[in-house]
Amino acid sequence: MKRRLAIVLLTLGTIGGYAAGFASLRCHSGQRRQHFEHHVAKICVDAARNAEAPPPPR
């Protein structure tokens, strides 16, 4: 009886843990995408500024 209860509790804990992990991934996916887009935009702006800069004097 105790063994069966332990197996049930461990199974429920495992399923609950996976459910919480997937919910967290779904919740934060928009923030990760927004951060990545901001990062790419910053790199593009920096590259454009460096292309327009005059060459350094020798």
C-alpha positions as CSV (number, residue, x, y, z in Angstrom):
1,M,0.0,0.0,0.0
2,K,2.8,2.4,0.9
3,R,4.7,1.6,-2.2
4,R,1.7,2.2,-4.4
5,L,1.1,5.5,-2.7
6,A,4.7,6.5,-3.2
7,I,4.6,5.6,-6.9
8,V,1.4,7.6,-7.4
9,L,2.9,10.7,-5.6
10,L,6.1,10.5,-7.5
11,T,4.2,10.1,-10.8
12,L,2.0,13.1,-10.0
13,G,5.1,15.2,-9.0
14,T,6.8,14.3,-12.3
15,I,3.8,15.2,-14.4
16,G,3.3,18.4,-12.4
17,G,7.0,19.3,-12.8
18,Y,6.9,18.9,-16.6
19,A,3.6,20.8,-16.8
20,A,5.1,23.7,-14.8
21,G,8.2,23.7,-17.0
22,F,6.2,23.8,-20.3
23,A,4.0,26.5,-18.9
24,S,7.1,28.6,-18.0
25,L,8.5,28.1,-21.5
26,R,5.3,29.2,-23.1
27,C,5.0,32.2,-20.8
28,H,8.5,33.6,-21.4
29,S,8.7,32.8,-25.2
30,G,7.5,36.3,-26.1
31,Q,10.1,38.0,-23.9
32,R,12.9,35.8,-25.4
33,R,11.7,36.7,-28.9
34,Q,11.6,40.4,-28.1
35,H,15.0,40.4,-26.5
36,F,16.5,38.6,-29.5
37,E,14.9,41.1,-31.9
38,H,16.3,44.0,-29.9
39,H,19.7,42.3,-29.9
40,V,19.7,41.9,-33.7
41,A,18.5,45.5,-34.2
42,K,21.3,46.8,-32.0
43,I,23.9,44.8,-34.0
44,C,22.5,46.1,-37.3
45,V,22.6,49.7,-36.1
46,D,26.2,49.3,-34.8
47,A,27.3,47.8,-38.1
48,A,25.6,50.7,-40.0
49,R,27.3,53.3,-37.9
50,N,30.7,51.6,-38.3
51,A,30.3,51.5,-42.1
52,E,29.6,55.3,-42.2
53,A,32.5,56.2,-39.9
54,P,35.6,57.6,-41.6
55,P,38.7,55.4,-41.5
56,P,41.0,56.1,-38.5
57,P,44.1,58.3,-39.3
58,R,47.4,56.6,-39.6
